[in-house]
Amino acid sequence: MVRCLLRRVIYVVMRVCYRFSVHGQGYLPKRGAALVVCNHVSFMDALVLGGGSPRPLRFVMDQPIFESPWLKWWFQLVGAIPIESERHSPGALRRTLDDISDALRQGDVVMVFPEGRLTPDGEIHAFRRGLESILARDNVPVVPAGLAGLWGSWTSHYGGKALKKWPSRFRAPVSLHFGPPITAQEIEGVALRRYLEARVRALKAAGDSEIGSR
């Protein structure tokens, strides 16, 4: 209930900060588990997706960000799932996979950024391994999403490192497109990762086109 209320609050905030449009919300299952995958543009992505989704999302995020002394309470409140580098903590990936699996088995919607980092140039980069490991444990629908309009913001790497610049835009157009869900059984192995990457690219392109026509 708390997460549903927070989602509505975030949506209102995103509408104030951006000229925000969302498409394809009906592609997310009304109930039950699902995995959402999206391109990663800025540090605002999680809020934009959280506000645009018709259901609360549980985000997989870097452990150092999760441990932020100012924001950890918020991440815990929204059910974020931290992931740490195997180099720093052996067994970290398995622990994260266990947490994701627990969330999915509780019927939650989990959100991942398969690129594994913010885009350095505004383009979508190759999806990393990991999706296969998640879906091997829990065969849930995968909903692709494409985000457009946040490249160029101070929370992206445009013109320098994210968050190291002064904000220069307000009420910028931002577009979020969800696509039809697929299952791992339809497309297996590496082909699944490549197919999802292609779908996210197409959805982002639709958002870019929409913004360009405004």
N, C-alpha and C positions, 0 to 999 in steps of 0.2 A: 504493500500500500504506500509506504514511504517512497519507494523508488518510482512508483507511478506518479506521485505528486511532484517529485523532483524533476521527472521528465517533462511535465507540463511547464514547470517554472523555467527550465532550461530552454524550452521551445520559445517561450515569450522573450527571454533574454536574447536569443539568437535573432528573433524577428526585429528586435530593437537595434542590435548591432549591425545586422546585414539586411539587404533586400533578399530575403531567403525564400527559395522555392524548393519544394520537395515533390518528387514524382515516384509512383510505383509503390507506395506504402502498403498497398494491398497484397504485394508479393510476400510480405513477411507472414508466416503462419499466425493465426489468431491465438493459438495456444500450442504448447509443446515446444520442444527444443529445436533450435536452429543455430547455424553458424553464419555470421555475416562477414564478408571479406571486402575490403575497400582499399583504394590507393591512399597514400599517406603524404599529405601536403604540408601541414602545419601543426603546431601544438594546440590549435583550436579544433582539430578534426573530431576528437572524441566528443566535445560538447555539441558540435554541429550534428553529428550522427545521433547522439543521444537525444537531442531535441527533435530531430526529424523522424526518428523511429516511432512507430505507433505502440511499441512495447519497450520497457526498460532494457538496456543493453549492459552486459557485463564485459568490460574491456580488458584485454590482455595488454599489459604495459610494462615498461622497463622497471626493474626493482629500484634503481636509484631515484627515479621520479616518484615512484610509489612511496618511498621513504621520506619524501620532502616533509620537513617539520611543520610547514604551514598548511600543507594540503593532504597529508596522510589521512586525517579524519574524514575528509570528503571522499577520497578514493575508497576507504573502507565502507562508508555509508552507501555508495553506489555499487559496491560489490566488485570493484576492479580486481583483476587477477594478476599479481606481479610475476615477472619472469626475469631470472638472473642468468648471466653468462656462465656456461659450464667451466670456463677458465677460472672464474672467481669462486664458484661453488659447485664442485662435482655433484652430479645428481640433480642439479637445479631443473633441467629440462623435464626429467621424469616427474618431479614434484609439481611442476606447472601443468603437465599433461594430466596428472591425477586431479588437480584442482579444476581444470577445464572439464574433464569427464564428470566430476561430481556436479558441476553446474548444469551440464547438459542433461544429466540423469534426473536432476530436479525440475527439468522442463524450462530452464532459462534460455535466453538468447545470448550467445557469446559473440563478441566482435574481435576480429584480429586484423592487423595490417600486415599482409604477407611479405611486403617489401622489407620489413624489419627495421626501417629507418625513415626519416623524413627525406623526401626527394631533394637532391642537391641542385636540380636544374628545372624543376617543374614537370618533368616527364615521369611516366610510370616505369619503374625498373623491375627486373626479373623477380618473380615471386620466389621466396626461399622455401626450402624443404620444411616441413612441419605440418602442413595441411593434411598430408597423407597419414601422419602419425595420429592426428586427432581423429580423423574419420575412420581409421582402422579400429579404434576403440569404440566409437559411437557413430553409427551410420545415420546421421541426421541431415536434413535438407541444408544446402549451402546457398545463401542468397548473396549474389554479387551486388556491389554498390560502387558508383562512380561519383567523385566529389570534384567540383570545378569552382574556381573563383577565389580560392584562398592563396594561390601563388601570387606573390607580390605584397602580402601582408607582413607585418613586423614579426609575426609568429612563424613565418616560413623562412627558408634559407635564401630567399631572393635578396640580392644586393648585400649579402653578408650573413653572418651567423644569426639564426633565429633568436629573438628576444634581446638582441644586442643593439637594436635600432629603435628610433622613436617611431611610434605609430604615425602613418602618413595617410591612412584612408579611413573613412567612416561611412557606414551604410553601403559598402561595396556589394555588388551582386554576387550571390553564392547559390549554387545549384547542386542538389543532391538527387541522384537517380538510383532507385533500387531496380533490380532486374528479376526475372523469373527464377525461382529456386531450381536447383538440380540436385541429384543424389550421386554419391560416389559410385554407385552401381552402374550408373549410366556411362561414366567416363572414368577409367581406372588409371592408377599410377601417375607418372610424370605428366601424362596427357591431361589429367584432371587439373593439375597446377597451371599448365599452359592454356587450357580452355578457360579457366577462371580469370587468368590474367587478360586474355583476349576480351572476355565479357566486360571486365572492369574498364579496360581501355575504351570499349565502345560506349559504355555508359558515361564515362568522363567526357568523351567526344560529344555526346548528346548535350551534356551540361555546358561545354564550351560553346557549342553552337547556339544554345538558348541564350547564354549571356551575351554573345556577339550580336544577337538580333534585337536585344533590348534597346 
